[in-house]
Amino acid sequence: MNKSSRERHTIKKAARCAFPHTIPILTGFLFLGMTYGIYMNASGFSFWYPMLMSLTIFAGSIEFVTVNLLLGAFHPVQALAMALMINARHLFYGISMLEKYQGAGLKKFYLIFGMCDESFSINYAAEIPEDVDRSWFMFFVTLYNHIYWVTGATLGGIFGSLIHFSTEGLDFVMTAMFVVIFMEQWMKEKSHTCSVLGLLLSLICLIIFGPDRFIIPAMLMLLAMLTFLRTPLTRGGENQ
């Protein structure tokens, strides 16, 4: 088998291995993406708006907010501040993935662009087989999730004018999906210290800062706590 054939085999194997991990995301993204497309259509935008926005922005929360920004007066600084505030958690995602993205080559640029909550959750926690290329696995996880979101948003934009039903409650699909991802990670852990710390610190910040402002303080506290406890946690994992 020549080098080109080996490379194709490596890519196909990673693509096949990554797909089952993204099936829960497929369901959630199609529902939410269609909701977003319908919302854009109801706001007066043609289907290609949600299609292009989902393709180039790929950040669900800010895409919903962008609808109001497009309908209002042009305030680029406000739009930038809003995007940074809503997606500031991605800064912490990036820090967590620094080591995992090493050696990814040019794929790293797409991995950074497409690192949404769901792709981060899978790529960070997945147990990738030793015979599967790690960087290609993460690339396909990111690509599949991106395709799901663009497909859902486009279909919602196309069929939005034909669909007449209440979409209230569909956004809970993503909450349920994250609960499932958390439970799978919990079952894989030998020690639940990090998970318990995350829950407790998030609860404390939720009580102190409220539901609209607790995410960034919670992540800062968790980052500081895990940095402080890194040595004993690592030593404890090695001894188990």
Buried (B, 14 or more C-beta within 10 A) or exposed (E): EEEEEEEEEBBEBBBEBBEEBBEBBBEBBBBBBBBBBBBBBEBEBEBEBBBBBBBEBBBBEBBBBBBEBBEEEEEEEEBEEBBEEBBEBBEBBEEBBEEBBEEBEEBBEBBBEBBBBBBBBBBBBBEBEEEBBBBBBBBBBBBBBBBBBBBBBBBBBBBBEEBEEEBEEBBEBBEEBBEEBBEEBEEEEEEEBBEEBBEBBBEBBBEEBEEEEBBBBBBBBBBEBBEEBEEEBEEEEEEE
